[in-house]
Amino acid sequence: MTDETPICRRLVGRTAVVTGAGSGIGLATVRRLAAEGAHVVCGDIDGTAGKAAADETGGTFVRVDVTDPDQVETLFRTAYETGGSVDIAFNNAGISPPDDDSILDTGLEAWKRVQEVNLTSVYLCCKAAIPYMRRQGRGSIINTASFVARMGAATSQISYTASKGGVLAMSRELGVQFAREGIRVNALCPGPVDTPLLRELFAKDPERAARRLVHIPVGRFADATEIAAAVAFLASDDSSFVNATDFLVDGGISGAYVTPL
């Protein structure tokens, strides 16, 4: 997508909650959903970045630790009180710390911390969002998983990979359970995205970056706006028959055996 690409106004009158809204995929998605007409409620633990995202897009900021049930409930209650509905939940917040590595090197505390932020938070956000959507008889939940939920890697981040597999399985089950109540739940599975998180990881270990890049058929990492466009599609009625699935946006990684030179 280029700056000249026209933006459809598919989300006018809808309220969208985005976690991890202050940077990376979250920030790009806040901008895209707002451009499509949604009132965006920006959840982030970083008060400065989260508020900046809300201010830029005319949205509402809620500081939230997504591992805290009460704070998550407040986030979605605020969305309902300010927008009158909870139509879209993009449960995107996550971490990938350097101490999450091979299973041989990753300690139990590192394992638990990643599981809490990446998987338990999605459980809490879905648990908070679904009652609003049931009363409305409609809603779209998009949970950030990853292409690593579908594939293995020798350069492992074991808790991250396991957490994203859990997000995928949970999204599938919720999509099946609530489909006849008008609620769709999908797992967004991005490939490597050019975000501050990825740049930090690869700046510390260029060899790891090179080993990842060679497996991407298109020959580059994704731009966050490309992932945001996929979220907007899943949030909109254009994806009304897309449910309980792993929506891969990975540049062809999961389809590759040998990539071009």
BELCORZI-V536687 format. One record per residue. N is the residue number from 1. RES is the residue in one letter. SS is DSSP state (2 for helix, 1 for strand, 0 for the rest). PHI is phi in whole degrees, -180 to 180 (none if undefined). D_FIRST is the distance of its C-alpha to the first C-alpha in Angstrom with 1 decimal. Layout:
<<N;RES;SS;PHI;D_FIRST> <N;RES;SS;PHI;D_FIRST>>
//
This chain:
<<1;M;0;none;0.0> <2;T;0;-106;3.8> <3;D;0;-63;6.9> <4;E;0;-87;8.0> <5;T;0;-66;6.1> <6;P;0;-67;9.2> <7;I;0;-99;9.9> <8;C;0;-70;12.6> <9;R;0;-105;15.8> <10;R;0;-88;16.8> <11;L;0;-121;18.6> <12;V;0;-62;20.9> <13;G;0;84;24.3> <14;R;0;-109;23.3> <15;T;1;-110;24.0> <16;A;1;-121;21.9> <17;V;1;-103;23.3> <18;V;1;-126;21.3> <19;T;1;-98;23.3> <20;G;0;65;22.4> <21;A;0;-78;20.6> <22;G;0;-84;21.3> <23;S;0;-158;19.1> <24;G;2;58;16.6> <25;I;2;-60;14.9> <26;G;2;-60;17.2> <27;L;2;-66;16.3> <28;A;2;-60;12.5> <29;T;2;-73;13.5> <30;V;2;-55;16.1> <31;R;2;-62;13.8> <32;R;2;-69;11.5> <33;L;2;-65;14.8> <34;A;2;-65;16.5> <35;A;2;-64;13.9> <36;E;0;-87;14.6> <37;G;0;107;18.3> <38;A;0;-78;19.7> <39;H;1;-85;22.4> <40;V;1;-105;21.4> <41;V;1;-102;24.3> <42;C;1;-98;23.4> <43;G;1;-103;25.7> <44;D;1;-160;26.2> <45;I;0;-79;29.3> <46;D;0;-89;28.4> <47;G;2;-63;29.6> <48;T;2;-68;28.2> <49;A;2;-68;24.6> <50;G;2;-65;24.6> <51;K;2;-67;26.2> <52;A;2;-62;23.8> <53;A;2;-63;20.8> <54;A;2;-66;22.9> <55;D;2;-63;24.0> <56;E;2;-63;20.6> <57;T;2;-108;19.5> <58;G;0;69;22.9> <59;G;0;-98;23.4> <60;T;1;-119;26.5> <61;F;1;-101;27.1> <62;V;1;-131;29.5> <63;R;1;-74;30.6> <64;V;0;-147;31.0> <65;D;0;-93;32.2> <66;V;0;-71;30.7> <67;T;0;-93;33.7> <68;D;0;-104;36.1> <69;P;2;-57;36.7> <70;D;2;-66;38.0> <71;Q;2;-68;35.0> <72;V;2;-66;32.6> <73;E;2;-59;34.8> <74;T;2;-62;34.6> <75;L;2;-57;30.8> <76;F;2;-76;30.6> <77;R;2;-64;33.7> <78;T;2;-63;32.2> <79;A;2;-60;29.1> <80;Y;2;-67;31.5> <81;E;2;-70;33.7> <82;T;2;-89;31.0> <83;G;2;-110;28.8> <84;G;0;83;31.5> <85;S;0;-165;29.6> <86;V;0;-127;27.7> <87;D;0;-94;25.1> <88;I;1;-137;22.5> <89;A;1;-127;23.2> <90;F;1;-103;20.7> <91;N;1;-90;23.2> <92;N;0;-118;21.3> <93;A;0;-59;23.9> <94;G;0;-169;25.1> <95;I;0;-134;26.7> <96;S;0;-145;27.2> <97;P;0;-77;30.2> <98;P;0;-66;31.8> <99;D;0;-83;35.0> <100;D;0;-96;33.3> <101;D;0;-140;34.0> <102;S;0;-59;36.1> <103;I;0;-59;38.3> <104;L;0;-73;41.2> <105;D;0;-115;40.2> <106;T;0;-86;38.5> <107;G;0;-78;41.0> <108;L;2;-63;41.4> <109;E;2;-65;40.4> <110;A;2;-63;37.0> <111;W;2;-57;36.6> <112;K;2;-64;37.5> <113;R;2;-63;35.3> <114;V;2;-66;32.1> <115;Q;2;-62;33.2> <116;E;2;-62;33.8> <117;V;2;-76;30.5> <118;N;2;-89;28.3> <119;L;2;-115;30.3> <120;T;2;-60;32.9> <121;S;2;-63;30.5> <122;V;2;-68;28.5> <123;Y;2;-56;31.8> <124;L;2;-66;32.8> <125;C;2;-67;29.6> <126;C;2;-64;29.8> <127;K;2;-62;33.5> <128;A;2;-79;33.0> <129;A;2;-79;30.2> <130;I;2;-61;31.7> <131;P;2;-59;34.9> <132;Y;2;-63;32.9> <133;M;2;-68;30.9> <134;R;2;-64;34.1> <135;R;2;-66;35.7> <136;Q;2;-78;32.8> <137;G;0;79;32.6> <138;R;0;-165;28.8> <139;G;1;161;26.1> <140;S;1;-128;23.2> <141;I;1;-110;23.5> <142;I;1;-121;20.8> <143;N;1;-107;22.4> <144;T;1;-77;20.7> <145;A;0;-101;22.5> <146;S;0;-174;21.3> <147;F;2;-62;21.3> <148;V;2;-71;24.7> <149;A;2;-70;26.1> <150;R;0;-110;26.1> <151;M;0;-135;27.0> <152;G;0;-99;29.6> <153;A;0;-140;29.5> <154;A;0;-75;32.4> <155;T;0;-92;30.8> <156;S;0;-79;31.4> <157;Q;0;-124;30.6> <158;I;2;-63;33.0> <159;S;2;-74;32.7> <160;Y;2;-59;28.9> <161;T;2;-60;28.8> <162;A;2;-65;31.5> <163;S;2;-64;30.0> <164;K;2;-72;26.7> <165;G;2;-63;28.8> <166;G;2;-65;30.6> <167;V;2;-61;27.5> <168;L;2;-63;26.6> <169;A;2;-64;30.2> <170;M;2;-66;30.6> <171;S;2;-62;27.4> <172;R;2;-60;28.7> <173;E;2;-66;32.1> <174;L;2;-66;31.1> <175;G;2;-61;28.9> <176;V;2;-71;31.9> <177;Q;2;-63;34.4> <178;F;0;-108;32.8> <179;A;2;-59;31.0> <180;R;2;-80;33.9> <181;E;2;-103;33.6> <182;G;0;83;30.1> <183;I;1;-109;28.4> <184;R;1;-104;25.6> <185;V;1;-133;25.1> <186;N;1;-130;22.6> <187;A;1;-102;22.0> <188;L;1;-81;18.4> <189;C;1;-120;18.8> <190;P;1;-76;16.3> <191;G;0;-80;17.0> <192;P;0;-60;17.4> <193;V;1;-117;15.0> <194;D;0;-75;15.1> <195;T;0;-124;17.0> <196;P;2;-56;20.3> <197;L;2;-62;22.2> <198;L;2;-70;21.1> <199;R;2;-62;21.6> <200;E;2;-65;25.0> <201;L;2;-61;26.0> <202;F;2;-79;25.1> <203;A;2;-65;26.6> <204;K;2;-79;29.8> <205;D;0;-147;29.7> <206;P;2;-58;27.9> <207;E;2;-63;29.5> <208;R;2;-63;27.8> <209;A;2;-62;24.4> <210;A;2;-63;25.3> <211;R;2;-67;26.6> <212;R;2;-79;23.4> <213;L;2;-63;21.1> <214;V;0;-65;23.2> <215;H;0;-92;22.7> <216;I;0;-98;18.9> <217;P;0;-55;18.5> <218;V;0;-77;15.1> <219;G;0;82;16.9> <220;R;0;-157;15.0> <221;F;0;-80;14.5> <222;A;1;-73;11.4> <223;D;0;-89;9.6> <224;A;2;-59;10.8> <225;T;2;-67;7.7> <226;E;2;-71;7.0> <227;I;2;-71;10.6> <228;A;2;-60;10.5> <229;A;2;-63;8.5> <230;A;2;-67;11.3> <231;V;2;-61;13.8> <232;A;2;-61;13.0> <233;F;2;-62;13.5> <234;L;2;-66;16.7> <235;A;2;-77;17.9> <236;S;0;-94;17.7> <237;D;2;-71;20.2> <238;D;2;-62;17.8> <239;S;2;-108;18.8> <240;S;0;-61;22.5> <241;F;0;-110;23.9> <242;V;0;-103;22.0> <243;N;0;-154;24.6> <244;A;0;59;26.3> <245;T;0;-131;24.0> <246;D;1;-99;22.2> <247;F;1;-92;18.5> <248;L;1;-83;17.4> <249;V;1;-131;13.9> <250;D;0;-128;15.5> <251;G;0;66;14.2> <252;G;0;95;17.4> <253;I;2;-56;19.9> <254;S;2;-72;22.0> <255;G;2;-101;22.4> <256;A;0;-93;23.5> <257;Y;0;-111;27.0> <258;V;0;-125;26.7> <259;T;0;-99;23.5> <260;P;0;-63;23.1> <261;L;0;-74;25.0>>
//
